[in-house]
């Protein structure tokens, strides 16, 4: 997948939901991945502690306290944590 993304000139941010492996995530980065995507704040915490420095959280943040630890760890480890926000009007 990384080869296809690289040939197309687009960034790939693989989702670690299936493998949940620090080793595989590190290898994906070595091959050109631009960070990783995690499903839950707790997964992001593990990967930040394991050395990842660019995390996208694909998780509906309902309450700020649900990501407090993740954001504290990101700050402590100088990691980038990107959150997805959806605002519904109605």
KOLLOTI-205688 format. One record per residue (C-alpha): x negated, y, z negated. Coordinates in pm, whole numbers, plus 50000, padded with zeros to 5 digits. Layout:
N
{{X; Y; Z}}
...
END
This chain:
90
{{50000; 50000; 50000}}
{{49714; 50234; 49919}}
{{49565; 50181; 50266}}
{{49897; 50274; 50428}}
{{49931; 50585; 50211}}
{{49574; 50689; 50283}}
{{49618; 50642; 50659}}
{{49936; 50853; 50647}}
{{49759; 51124; 50446}}
{{49999; 51101; 50152}}
{{49935; 51056; 49781}}
{{50034; 50730; 49618}}
{{50132; 50719; 49251}}
{{50199; 50349; 49180}}
{{50456; 50244; 48923}}
{{50303; 50017; 48657}}
{{50641; 49878; 48548}}
{{50567; 49529; 48680}}
{{50199; 49478; 48599}}
{{50166; 49695; 48282}}
{{49793; 49638; 48306}}
{{49523; 49893; 48227}}
{{49281; 49695; 48444}}
{{49511; 49699; 48749}}
{{49597; 50068; 48701}}
{{49227; 50152; 48685}}
{{49164; 49950; 49001}}
{{49452; 50126; 49178}}
{{49295; 50462; 49093}}
{{48954; 50343; 49214}}
{{49117; 50256; 49546}}
{{49268; 50604; 49578}}
{{49589; 50624; 49374}}
{{49672; 50970; 49241}}
{{49772; 50882; 48885}}
{{50036; 50633; 48776}}
{{50408; 50622; 48710}}
{{50544; 50476; 48385}}
{{50900; 50383; 48289}}
{{50904; 50479; 47923}}
{{50720; 50721; 47695}}
{{50572; 50428; 47502}}
{{50415; 50290; 47822}}
{{50264; 50630; 47894}}
{{50118; 50640; 47543}}
{{49944; 50305; 47595}}
{{49801; 50412; 47930}}
{{49678; 50748; 47799}}
{{49507; 50569; 47509}}
{{49362; 50332; 47770}}
{{49201; 50611; 47971}}
{{49460; 50720; 48228}}
{{49469; 51097; 48266}}
{{49755; 51155; 48511}}
{{50092; 51011; 48411}}
{{50435; 51062; 48569}}
{{50722; 50964; 48340}}
{{51015; 50824; 48541}}
{{51250; 50837; 48244}}
{{51556; 51048; 48169}}
{{51444; 51284; 47895}}
{{51758; 51351; 47692}}
{{51596; 51467; 47367}}
{{51264; 51647; 47344}}
{{51159; 51435; 47046}}
{{51166; 51123; 47267}}
{{50850; 51246; 47444}}
{{50683; 51427; 47153}}
{{50420; 51159; 47088}}
{{50344; 51121; 47458}}
{{50290; 51495; 47494}}
{{50074; 51509; 47179}}
{{49853; 51228; 47313}}
{{49831; 51396; 47652}}
{{49710; 51714; 47483}}
{{49460; 51528; 47263}}
{{49317; 51334; 47560}}
{{49339; 51620; 47811}}
{{49577; 51415; 48024}}
{{49838; 51548; 48263}}
{{50191; 51429; 48179}}
{{50457; 51511; 48437}}
{{50824; 51485; 48345}}
{{51119; 51468; 48583}}
{{51407; 51698; 48496}}
{{51759; 51691; 48632}}
{{52009; 51962; 48552}}
{{52374; 51884; 48611}}
{{52625; 52162; 48639}}
{{52990; 52111; 48602}}
END
